[in-house]
């Protein structure tokens, strides 16, 4: 991984001590995913995971966003463009998005979501693949895909592991927006704090992670993955006929 920001256009990647902060940097689009951001997130987490275990390597990652939102999920312009793609091209796009979530989910380093603002659609998927999630009070969440005429196919396996099928059924089907307290109650996030206490709360959690053995943390993450029930590869998002 090159430099503090390296080759990234829509991310900033900065290291402080043993902690690396990866920041989504498309504030004018509420940090929504486009093809380049998906590629950059996949590459950043792959590189950080490869550096794990090195003598001077990073030991924890914080994932956050710039501006008022954590992430609005898929870029609407990109979604409109997908209408003109072939089924094979749409499947390839879905596979690239799934690979991004897998890169974060399988990263051997612990990942803390610093949820500075609202997360919708694929943005909730980002929350679900982080090991710890801390949200500022006032952040809102929702699976907005159904409002756009598609199913949340790519993020579904990750979200189901986090909140269970019962909660997912209600939230996937209605697209209801919900607040940070409800997100904590259903297990999507772990803590809700006032906005001015967000950095302190994240620092507290990363300190706990850095106080643990890095090999043991990686082994614990791997153990949890092995204990998961098998989940089929998600299909591409589908629109109703």
PESUL-V795143 format. One line per field, one symbol per residue. phi: phi as a letter, one per 30 degrees, with the letter a starting at -180 (. if undefined). psi: psi as a letter, one per 40 degrees, with the letter a starting at -180 (. if undefined). burial: # if it has 16 or more other C-alpha atoms within 10 Angstrom, else .. A space follows every 50 residues. Layout:
# PESUL-V795143
phi = ???
psi = ???
burial = ???
This chain:
# PESUL-V795143
phi = .chdchcdccbcbbcbiccccccdbbedchhddbeddedddedddddddd ddjdecddbabccbbcidbdadiddddddddddcddeddddddddddddd dddddcedddbcdccdadbbhdddededcddbbbcdejdbblcdeddcib cddddedddeddcideddeddddciedbcdddeddcjdbcbbbeedcddd dddddddddddcddddddddddddddddddbdddddebcdd
psi = hhadebehdeihhihhbehhhhhhffdefffihadddddddddddddddd eheidfiieihhhaiiaeicheahhddddddddeiidddddddddddddd dddddeheiihhhggeaihibdddddddeidihhihheiiiigedddefi ifddedddddddeiddddddddddehiiiddddddeedidihiideeddd dddddddddeeihdddddddddddddeiihhihiiiihii.
burial = .......#.######...#########.######..##########.##. ##....###########.#######..............#..######## ##############################################.... #############....#..##..#....##.##..#######.#..#.. ##...#..##...#..##..#..............##....
